[in-house]
Amino acid sequence: MLHDRVMVRIVAGAGERRSSAGIVIPATAQMAKRLVWAEVSGVGNHVRSVKAGDRVLINPEDQLEVEVAGQAYLVMRERDLHAVAAEQAEHGTGLYL
């Protein structure tokens, strides 16, 4: 990747979700724009806040899609990332923003 570009792969299972009542909502259902979790696969030289392997929150609709070795990836600028999830190292319960 060049400059401030980030290449991400959307985390499996990010499309389909369940309501609080347990109803399955398909990924094709029209709702407000939703952000999804993705895993960083590559970063450019000028990217400072993420590295390969990090989980990030993105808007998948406004990005460029590319296929590499049969896998679909999204390419975006670092400023288009909404959040970076980090695992708490010693004592904690999960991912924190």
N, C-alpha and C positions, 0 to 999 in steps of 0.2 A: 504494500500500500504506500501511497505517496502523501507527503505533507500532513494535513490534519484529517485524513480519511480513516474511517473505521469500517471493517467488514464484520458483519454479525450473522449468526444463524439463529432463526427463531426456535425457541425451546419447544420440543414436541409436546403436544397436548395444550398448547396455548390458545387454540381456536375454540374448541368446544368447552362449555362451562356449565355449571349447575346453579340454579337459583337457590335462595335460602330454603324454599319448600322442597327442594330435591328434583325439580323439573330440569331436564337436560335442554340447554339452549344451544342450537347448532351454530357453527362459526359463520354460516351464511345469513343468520338473522340480522335484520337491519336495526341497528341501535345507534346511539351516539358514538362518536369516535372513541375507540378504546385503545389504550396503550398495552403493549405486550412485552413480556420478558424475552430477552435474546441473550445468546452467549457470544462474546467477542472472539473472533477467529484470527483477526490480523489488525495491526495498527500501523499508521504512518510514522515518519520520523518526528513530527511536531506534536504528536498526541501526548498529553501529560497526565490526564486523569484516569485512564484505563489501560489495561494490558490484556494480552490474550488469556482467555479463560474466565474473565470477569463476567458477571451477569449484569445486564443493563436494561433499562426501561425505555422503549422506543415507540414511535408511531410508525407502523409498517406501511402506511398508505403513501407517504410522501418521499419514499426512498427509491433508489435505483436497484434493480434486481439483476444478479449475475449468477450463472451456473458454472461451477467448477467441479470437475470429476463427478458429475451426476448429482451434486448437492446444490441446493438453492441458497444463495447468500444475499444479503442486502448491504449496499455500500452507502455510507452517509458521512457527513462531517461530524467532528467531535461535538460541536455546539448543538447538534440535533438530538443528542442523548438527553433524556429527562432525568435519569437517576442511575446510580451505580449501587448494586447490592453488595454488601460485604458480610462475610461470616464473622461472628464474634469469636475471638480466638480461644479464650480459656473457659469462661463460664457464661453461658447464654442459651437461648432457646432456638435460635435460627438466624434468618437473614435480617439485616438492618439497613435502612436507607441512610 
